[in-house]
C-alpha cells in the first residue's frame, strides 16, 4: 500500500458529518487503488489538542501517510503518481480559505516550512519518518506544525513539489 490517508473526525454536529462525507467523496475520486483511508474518531469530542496527542501513538498502515482532516478536500485525483517515493517527505501546496496557497511559492522555491504557512494536508510523510517524529505532535491548536517542522528537520530527502493537492474552504478551528 502506498498511501494511508489519515482523517481525524470529531462528530460534533450533522454539518461535521456532512463535511466528512464531502471529504470522502473527494478522496474516492483518486485515480488508482493503492491507498487506504484511516478514520480516527473523536467520539468524546475532546477536540483538536487531544487529537494531536492521539496522533503520537498512530502508526501508518502504508509506505506514506497524509493527514487530510474531515473538513479538508483532496483536489488532485492523480496524487499517487505525484508522490516522490524516493523522498521521505513530500511537500506540496494547498489552498486555504484565509491564507491562500500555502506554503507560498517563495517558501517552496526557498524550501522553507514555517508555522502558519503550512498545514498537514500539504505534506506526505514516509512511514519511517512518521515513526521517528510522531512524538512531536504538540498538545495545542497548532500542534500539527510541531510535527511538520520536526519532520522537515529529520527528513533525509525532501521533495518540494509546487502543486496544489488539497483545499480547505472553511476554517473551523476544530469545531463546526
C-alpha positions in Angstrom: 0.0 0.0 0.0 1.5 3.4 -1.0 -0.7 5.9 0.9 -2.6 6.0 4.2 -5.0 8.9 4.2 -5.4 9.7 7.9 -8.6 11.5 8.7 -9.4 13.0 12.1 -13.1 13.3 12.7 -15.0 15.0 15.5 -18.7 14.3 15.1 -19.9 17.4 16.8 -22.9 18.0 14.5 -24.8 16.9 11.4 -22.8 19.6 9.5 -19.5 18.0 10.6 -20.7 14.6 9.4 -21.7 16.1 6.1 -18.2 17.6 5.8 -16.7 14.2 6.3 -18.9 12.7 3.6 -17.9 15.5 1.2 -14.2 14.9 2.0 -14.6 11.1 1.4 -16.2 11.8 -2.0 -13.1 13.8 -2.9 -10.8 11.0 -1.7 -12.8 8.4 -3.5 -12.2 10.3 -6.8 -8.5 9.5 -6.6 -7.0 7.5 -9.5 -5.6 4.1 -8.6 -6.3 1.8 -5.7 -3.0 1.8 -3.8 -4.3 3.8 -0.9 -6.4 3.4 2.2 -8.2 5.8 4.4 -8.0 5.5 8.2 -10.7 7.3 10.1 -9.6 8.4 13.6 -12.8 9.2 15.5 -13.1 11.5 18.5 -16.3 10.2 20.0 -15.9 12.1 23.2 -15.4 15.4 21.3 -12.1 16.0 23.2 -11.0 18.5 20.5 -8.0 19.2 18.3 -5.5 19.3 21.1 -6.4 15.8 22.2 -6.4 14.6 18.6 -2.8 15.7 18.3 -1.9 13.7 21.4 -3.6 10.6 19.9 -1.5 11.1 16.7 1.6 10.4 18.8 0.6 6.7 19.0 -0.7 6.3 15.5 1.3 4.1 13.1 0.5 4.5 9.4 -0.5 1.3 7.6 1.2 2.2 4.3 4.5 3.5 2.9 3.3 7.1 3.3 0.8 9.0 5.4 -1.2 12.0 4.5 -3.3 13.8 7.2 -6.4 15.0 5.5 -8.9 16.2 8.1 -12.6 15.8 7.8 -13.1 19.3 6.6 -10.3 19.2 4.0 -10.7 18.1 0.4 -8.4 16.2 -1.9 -8.2 18.2 -5.2 -5.6 16.2 -7.1 -7.0 13.0 -8.5 -3.6 11.8 -9.7 -2.0 12.2 -6.3 -0.5 8.7 -6.1 1.5 9.4 -9.3 2.8 12.7 -7.9 4.4 11.3 -4.7 8.1 11.1 -5.0 8.8 7.6 -3.5 12.5 8.3 -3.2 11.8 11.0 -0.6 10.8 10.6 3.0 9.0 13.9 3.0 6.9 15.3 0.1 5.9 18.9 0.4 3.0 20.0 -1.8 0.7 23.0 -1.6 -2.9 23.5 -0.5 -5.4 26.3 -0.9 -6.7 27.7 2.4 -9.7 30.0 2.7 -8.0 32.5 5.0 -4.3 32.1 3.9 -4.4 31.5 0.1 -2.0 29.0 -1.3 0.3 27.5 1.4 3.2 27.1 1.5 3.5 30.2 -0.7 5.6 30.0 -3.9 8.6 31.8 -2.3 8.6 29.3 0.5 8.5 26.4 -1.9 11.3 28.0 -4.0 13.5 28.6 -0.9 12.4 25.2 0.7 11.1 26.7 3.9 8.4 25.4 6.2 7.0 27.9 8.7 4.3 27.7 11.3 1.2 29.3 9.9 2.3 28.8 6.3 1.9 25.0 6.2 -0.8 22.5 7.1 -1.0 18.7 7.4 -2.7 18.5 4.0 0.4 19.9 2.3 2.7 17.2 3.5 3.0 13.5 2.8 5.4 11.7 5.2 7.0 8.3 4.9 6.1 5.7 7.4 9.7 5.6 8.7 9.9 9.4 9.2 6.4 9.5 10.8 7.5 6.9 13.3 10.7 8.8 14.1 8.9 12.1 14.8 5.4 11.2 15.8 6.0 12.1 19.4 6.4 15.7 18.2 2.7 16.4 17.8 2.1 19.3 20.1 -0.8 19.4 22.6 -2.2 22.8 21.3 -4.3 24.1 18.4 -1.3 24.4 16.0 0.4 21.3 17.4 0.5 19.8 13.9 3.1 22.4 13.0 5.4 21.0 15.7 5.1 17.6 13.9 5.6 19.1 10.5 8.6 21.1 11.5 10.2 18.1 13.2 9.6 16.1 10.0 11.3 18.8 8.0 14.3 18.8 10.4 14.7 15.0 10.4 13.9 14.2 6.8 16.8 12.7 4.8 15.4 13.6 1.4 12.6 16.1 0.8 10.7 16.5 -2.5 9.4 20.1 -2.9 6.5 19.8 -5.4 4.8 23.1 -6.2 1.4 21.7 -6.9 -1.9 22.1 -5.0 -3.2 18.7 -3.7 -5.8 19.8 -1.1 -8.2 22.6 -0.2 -9.6 24.0 3.0 -12.6 26.1 2.0 -13.7 26.8 5.6 -11.9 27.4 8.9 -13.5 25.5 11.7 -10.8 25.8 14.4 -11.6 22.2 15.4 -15.3 22.7 15.8 -18.2 23.1 13.3 
